[in-house]
Amino acid sequence: MQQSMASCSRRISHLFGLAAALVALLSLVLACEASGSTVPRNGAGFVRTQGPRFALNGSPFLFNGFNSYWLMHVAADPSQRYKVSEVLRDASAAGLSVCRTWAFGDGGDRALQISPGSYDERVFQALDFVISEANKHGIRLILSFVNNYNDFGGRGQYAQWARNAGAHVNSDDDFYTHPTIKGYYKDHIRRVVTRFNTITRISYRDDPTIMAWELMNEPRCQADYSGRTVNEWTQEMASFVKSLDRKHLLEIGMEGFYGDTMPEKKQFNPGYQVGTDFIRSNLLRDVDFATIHAYPDQWLSGKDDKAQLVFMQRWVSSHWEDSRTILKKPLVIAEFGKSSRDPGYSLSARDDYMSNVYRITYGFARSGGTMSGSLIWQLMAQGMDSYDDGYAVVLGRNPSTTAIMSRQAHAMSALSHLLAGADDPTATPAVRLTQD
């Protein structure tokens, strides 16, 4: 009898606890509504790392995703924002859950940063819209701070700004070392990370819709092929980002080229170096996960499809092994694709290539460890031919490609659940990860 009463007492206490939690949740929702802010659909929590994996609310997080670099630039024209909504809606319907896009536009048309420290609020509100729409459709964002190339300004624009201010600048590679340029770049990081979203009413650094920050799209340095210059810059800037925001993940934006840390690894490069060191820089404490890009159709343009696929397999395999045994951090194929401008291109050839990359990605992810997802370059809406660099995928126009991407998205999601079951000692055998 005493045990029964004690049991009832515990149950009543448990019910009171649940009721209190529900009241607290309702209060949060009402408070957000009263302030005009948005309760993030993504927002049960931030994507974290747990050892060599991504985790969301303590469970493994694997994904299939995409690049759409143009989102803010197009959204700066309110009459064109439907294209942003269309792509995010269609991607979400296909199961894609991560998007990488630019949080920069330095000088030029629809510039976010007109000059050092001077911003166009209209364009910043376009980025607010992108983040709000991504949240609405359950898509997480990787936001890049600057471009290596001159498109949308990039390192070259920062170097020119410094020259205009009277600084002595030898080349665009001074971006990594010149105090004036580094100051401009840090100011931009601070302005983006601390931005208060005018639509969601949430500061960027507090918004779980953002999965990660990226230091630069494809950093390269001709002045120092060893990778040391870019590595020192990465260490300084990664630490700076983390001083502003420790909630979000950070990655560099590297393509995966090997440098001097492990010279024997240079055999996997496509015949040249670009001034980065994949191993050394991704070992830095403030870098949360590693990325690679893969364009064998450009890097091995004289080779046939079979040779390019063999390179792709070796390229991914080598970096997966590095991330698993040396870095012990998640790995993402952050860019890959096949251009319609390639000799002998056909839709079926592109679909076959994508299927093979997805097969490789899934295989390494299922083998355990670090492989976490891939991001196709790139999704676009209908009527965006002027933005097409040859790699555009329009989901509404290419049902075969959409089906391939959707299957991969659902396979990676299902694998997340299998891995969660394998990690859970209370899970039933039916949901535990089986060993091949």
C-alpha positions in Angstrom: 0.0 0.0 0.0 2.8 2.4 0.9 4.6 1.5 -2.3 1.4 2.2 -4.3 0.9 5.6 -2.7 4.5 6.5 -3.3 4.1 5.5 -6.9 1.0 7.6 -7.3 2.8 10.5 -5.6 5.6 10.2 -8.1 3.2 10.1 -11.0 1.3 13.2 -9.8 4.6 15.0 -9.4 5.6 14.0 -12.9 2.3 15.3 -14.3 2.8 18.6 -12.5 6.3 18.8 -14.0 4.9 18.2 -17.5 2.2 20.8 -16.9 4.8 23.4 -15.8 6.9 22.7 -18.9 3.9 23.2 -21.2 3.1 26.4 -19.4 6.7 27.6 -19.9 6.6 26.7 -23.6 3.2 28.5 -24.1 4.6 31.5 -22.3 7.6 31.5 -24.7 5.4 31.3 -27.8 3.2 34.2 -26.5 6.2 36.3 -25.6 7.6 35.8 -29.1 4.3 36.7 -30.7 4.0 39.8 -28.5 7.5 41.0 -29.5 6.9 40.1 -33.2 9.7 37.6 -33.2 9.6 34.2 -34.8 9.7 30.8 -33.0 12.3 29.0 -35.3 10.9 26.0 -37.0 14.5 24.7 -36.9 14.7 25.8 -33.4 14.6 22.9 -31.2 18.3 23.5 -31.0 21.6 24.4 -32.8 23.5 21.9 -34.8 26.5 20.8 -32.7 29.4 18.5 -33.1 29.8 15.4 -30.9 33.2 14.0 -31.7 33.4 13.2 -35.4 29.6 13.7 -36.0 27.1 16.5 -36.2 24.3 16.3 -33.6 20.9 17.9 -33.3 19.3 17.7 -29.9 21.8 15.0 -29.0 21.0 12.7 -32.0 23.2 12.2 -35.1 22.5 14.8 -37.9 23.2 13.7 -41.5 21.8 15.6 -44.5 21.6 16.2 -48.2 21.7 19.8 -49.2 22.6 22.4 -51.8 24.3 25.6 -52.7 22.3 28.7 -53.8 24.9 31.5 -53.6 22.5 34.1 -55.1 19.7 34.2 -52.5 20.6 37.5 -50.9 21.5 39.2 -54.2 18.1 38.3 -55.8 16.1 39.0 -52.6 17.5 42.6 -52.7 14.9 43.2 -55.4 11.6 42.6 -53.5 9.8 41.8 -56.8 12.1 38.8 -57.3 11.9 37.3 -53.8 9.4 34.7 -55.0 12.4 33.0 -56.6 14.1 32.6 -53.2 10.8 31.2 -51.7 10.4 28.8 -54.7 13.8 27.3 -54.4 13.6 26.9 -50.6 10.1 25.4 -50.8 11.0 23.0 -53.5 14.2 22.0 -51.8 12.4 21.3 -48.6 9.7 19.3 -50.4 12.6 17.1 -51.8 13.9 16.6 -48.3 17.0 18.8 -48.6 17.8 20.4 -45.2 21.0 22.4 -45.5 21.8 25.4 -47.9 25.1 27.2 -48.3 24.9 30.8 -49.5 26.7 34.1 -49.5 26.5 36.7 -46.6 28.7 39.1 -48.6 28.5 41.5 -51.5 31.4 43.8 -51.5 31.0 46.8 -53.8 29.3 46.6 -57.2 25.7 45.8 -58.0 23.3 45.4 -55.0 26.3 45.5 -52.7 25.8 44.5 -49.0 29.0 46.3 -48.1 29.2 49.5 -50.2 32.6 50.5 -48.7 34.4 49.4 -45.5 31.9 49.6 -42.7 29.2 51.2 -44.9 26.2 48.9 -45.5 23.0 49.0 -47.6 20.2 48.3 -45.2 18.0 47.3 -48.1 20.4 44.4 -48.9 20.8 43.5 -45.3 17.0 43.1 -45.1 17.2 40.8 -48.1 19.5 38.6 -46.1 17.0 38.8 -43.2 14.4 37.6 -45.6 16.6 34.7 -46.8 17.1 33.5 -43.2 13.4 33.9 -42.4 12.4 31.9 -45.5 14.9 29.2 -44.7 13.4 28.9 -41.2 9.9 28.8 -42.6 10.9 25.8 -44.8 13.0 24.0 -42.2 16.3 24.5 -44.0 19.5 25.4 -42.1 22.1 27.8 -43.6 25.8 27.9 -44.0 26.7 31.6 -44.4 30.0 32.6 -46.1 31.7 35.9 -45.1 33.8 36.6 -48.3 34.8 35.3 -51.7 38.3 34.3 -52.8 37.3 35.4 -56.3 36.3 38.8 -57.7 32.7 37.9 -58.0 30.7 40.0 -55.6 33.8 41.8 -54.6 36.0 39.3 -52.8 39.6 39.6 -51.7 40.3 41.9 -54.6 37.8 44.5 -53.5 39.2 44.5 -49.9 42.7 45.0 -51.3 41.4 47.9 -53.5 39.6 49.5 -50.5 42.9 49.5 -48.6 44.8 51.0 -51.5 42.1 53.7 -51.8 42.8 54.5 -48.1 46.5 55.0 -48.8 47.8 51.6 -47.6 50.6 49.9 -49.5 49.2 46.7 -50.9 51.3 44.4 -53.1 48.7 41.9 -54.2 45.3 40.5 -53.4 47.2 37.9 -51.2 47.8 40.7 -48.8 44.3 40.1 -47.7 45.7 37.4 -45.4 48.4 39.6 -43.7 47.7 43.3 -44.1 46.5 44.8 -40.8 44.1 47.3 -42.6 42.5 44.6 -44.7 42.2 42.2 -41.8 40.5 45.0 -39.8 38.0 45.6 -42.6 37.2 41.8 -42.7 36.8 41.5 -39.0 34.4 44.5 -39.0 32.3 42.7 -41.6 32.2 39.5 -39.6 31.1 41.5 -36.5 28.4 43.3 -38.5 27.0 40.0 -39.9 27.2 37.9 -36.8 25.7 40.5 -34.5 23.0 41.6 -37.0 19.4 41.8 -35.6 17.0 40.3 -38.1 14.2 42.8 -38.9 11.8 39.9 -39.8 12.4 37.2 -37.2 13.4 39.7 -34.5 16.3 37.3 -33.6 20.0 38.2 -33.8 21.9 36.1 -36.3 24.2 34.7 -33.6 21.1 33.5 -31.6 19.3 31.9 -34.6 19.5 28.1 -34.9 18.4 28.5 -38.6 22.1 29.3 -39.2 24.0 26.0 -39.0 27.5 27.4 -39.5 29.7 30.3 -40.5 32.2 30.0 -43.3 35.4 32.1 -43.3 35.8 32.3 -47.1 34.6 30.6 -50.3 37.6 28.6 -51.5 40.6 30.4 -49.9 43.7 30.4 -52.1 47.1 32.1 -51.8 49.6 32.3 -54.7 52.2 34.0 -52.6 52.6 30.9 -50.3 51.8 27.5 -51.6 52.9 25.8 -48.4 49.5 26.8 -46.7 51.2 28.5 -43.8 49.9 32.0 -44.6 46.3 30.9 -45.0 46.6 28.8 -41.9 47.8 31.7 -39.7 44.9 33.8 -41.1 42.5 31.0 -40.4 43.6 30.7 -36.8 43.2 34.4 -36.2 39.8 34.7 -37.9 38.3 31.5 -36.5 39.3 32.7 -33.0 37.7 36.1 -33.7 34.4 34.6 -34.9 34.3 32.4 -31.8 34.8 35.5 -29.6 31.6 36.8 -31.0 29.5 33.6 -31.2 30.1 30.3 -29.6 26.7 28.9 -30.4 27.3 28.3 -34.1 29.7 26.0 -35.9 32.5 27.3 -38.0 34.3 26.0 -41.1 36.9 27.5 -43.4 35.5 27.0 -46.9 38.4 25.0 -48.2 38.4 22.8 -51.3 40.6 20.2 -49.7 44.0 20.7 -51.4 46.8 19.3 -49.4 49.9 21.3 -48.3 53.2 20.8 -46.6 52.0 19.1 -43.3 51.8 15.7 -45.0 53.7 15.9 -48.3 52.8 12.3 -49.1 49.1 13.5 -49.4 49.9 15.8 -52.3 49.5 12.9 -54.7 45.8 13.2 -54.2 45.8 16.8 -55.4 44.8 17.3 -59.1 48.3 18.1 -60.2 48.8 21.4 -58.4 48.5 23.3 -55.1 46.5 26.4 -54.2 48.2 27.6 -51.1 46.1 25.8 -48.5 46.9 22.9 -46.1 43.8 20.8 -45.5 45.2 18.9 -42.6 46.9 21.7 -40.7 44.1 24.2 -40.9 41.3 21.8 -40.1 43.1 20.7 -37.0 42.7 24.2 -35.5 40.6 24.1 -32.3 38.1 26.7 -33.4 37.4 25.0 -36.7 34.4 22.6 -36.1 34.3 20.6 -39.3 36.1 20.1 -42.6 34.9 20.7 -46.1 36.0 19.6 -49.5 34.9 20.7 -53.0 35.1 18.4 -56.0 35.2 19.5 -59.6 37.0 16.8 -61.6 35.2 18.1 -64.8 37.3 21.2 -64.3 40.4 19.9 -62.6 40.8 16.9 -65.0 39.0 18.5 -68.0 41.0 16.4 -70.5 39.9 13.1 -68.9 36.8 11.1 -69.7 33.9 10.6 -67.3 35.3 7.3 -66.0 38.7 8.8 -65.1 37.0 11.8 -63.4 34.8 9.4 -61.3 37.9 7.5 -60.2 39.6 10.7 -59.1 36.4 11.7 -57.2 36.4 8.3 -55.4 40.1 8.8 -54.4 39.6 12.4 -53.5 36.7 11.8 -51.2 38.1 8.6 -49.7 41.4 10.2 -48.8 39.7 13.1 -47.0 37.2 10.8 -45.3 40.2 8.8 -43.9 41.9 12.0 -42.8 38.8 13.4 -41.0 38.2 10.0 -39.3 41.8 9.2 -38.2 43.6 12.6 -37.9 41.0 15.4 -37.6 38.3 13.5 -35.8 35.8 16.0 -37.1 32.8 15.9 -39.4 33.4 16.1 -43.1 31.1 17.7 -45.7 31.4 17.7 -49.5 30.4 21.3 -49.7 30.5 21.7 -53.5 30.2 19.2 -56.4 28.4 19.1 -59.7 28.6 18.5 -63.4 28.5 21.4 -65.9 26.2 21.4 -68.9 29.1 23.1 -70.7 31.3 19.9 -70.4 32.0 18.2 -73.7 29.5 15.4 -74.3 27.2 16.6 -71.5 23.7 15.1 -71.2 21.2 15.1 -68.4 21.5 11.4 -68.0 25.3 11.8 -67.6 24.8 14.4 -64.9 22.2 12.2 -63.1 24.7 9.2 -63.2 27.5 11.4 -61.8 25.3 12.7 -59.0 24.1 9.2 -58.2 27.7 8.0 -57.9 28.7 10.9 -55.6 25.7 10.2 -53.5 26.5 6.5 -53.3 30.1 7.3 -52.2 28.8 9.8 -49.6 26.2 7.4 -48.2 28.7 4.5 -48.1 31.2 6.4 -46.1 28.5 7.8 -43.8 27.2 4.3 -43.2 30.7 3.0 -42.5 30.6 5.2 -39.3 32.6 8.2 -38.4 32.8 11.5 -40.1 31.0 11.8 -43.5 28.0 13.9 -42.8 26.5 15.2 -46.0 26.9 16.8 -49.4 25.8 20.1 -51.1 25.2 20.1 -54.8 26.4 23.2 -56.8 23.8 24.6 -57.4 20.0 25.1 -57.2 18.2 27.9 -59.1 14.7 28.9 -59.8 13.0 29.2 -63.2 14.1 32.1 -65.3 17.6 32.6 -63.8 19.7 31.9 -66.9 21.9 35.0 -66.3 23.1 33.4 -63.0 23.7 30.0 -64.5 27.4 29.0 -64.6 26.6 25.7 -66.2 25.9 23.8 -63.0 22.3 25.0 -62.4 19.7 22.5 -61.3 16.1 23.6 -61.4 14.0 21.1 -59.4 10.8 22.0 -61.1 12.3 21.4 -64.5 14.4 18.2 -64.0 12.2 15.5 -62.3 14.8 12.8 -62.7 17.5 14.9 -61.0 15.0 15.9 -58.3 14.2 12.2 -57.6 17.9 11.4 -57.2 18.4 14.2 -54.8 15.3 13.4 -52.8 16.2 9.7 -52.5 19.6 10.7 -51.1 18.0 13.1 -48.7 15.7 10.5 -47.3 18.5 7.9 -47.2 20.7 10.2 -45.1 17.8 11.1 -42.8 17.0 7.4 -42.3 20.7 6.7 -41.6 20.6 9.4 -38.9 17.8 7.5 -37.2 19.7 4.2 -37.5 22.8 5.7 -36.0 20.8 7.2 -33.2 19.4 3.7 -32.5 22.9 2.2 -32.5 24.0 4.9 -30.0 21.0 4.1 -27.7 21.6 1.1 -25.6 17.8 0.9 -24.9 17.0 0.8 -28.6 15.3 -2.4 -29.9 17.3 -4.5 -32.3 15.0 -3.4 -35.2 16.3 0.1 -35.1 19.9 -0.6 -34.2 22.6 -0.1 -36.9 23.4 -3.5 -38.5 26.9 -4.4 -39.4 27.6 -5.6 -43.0 
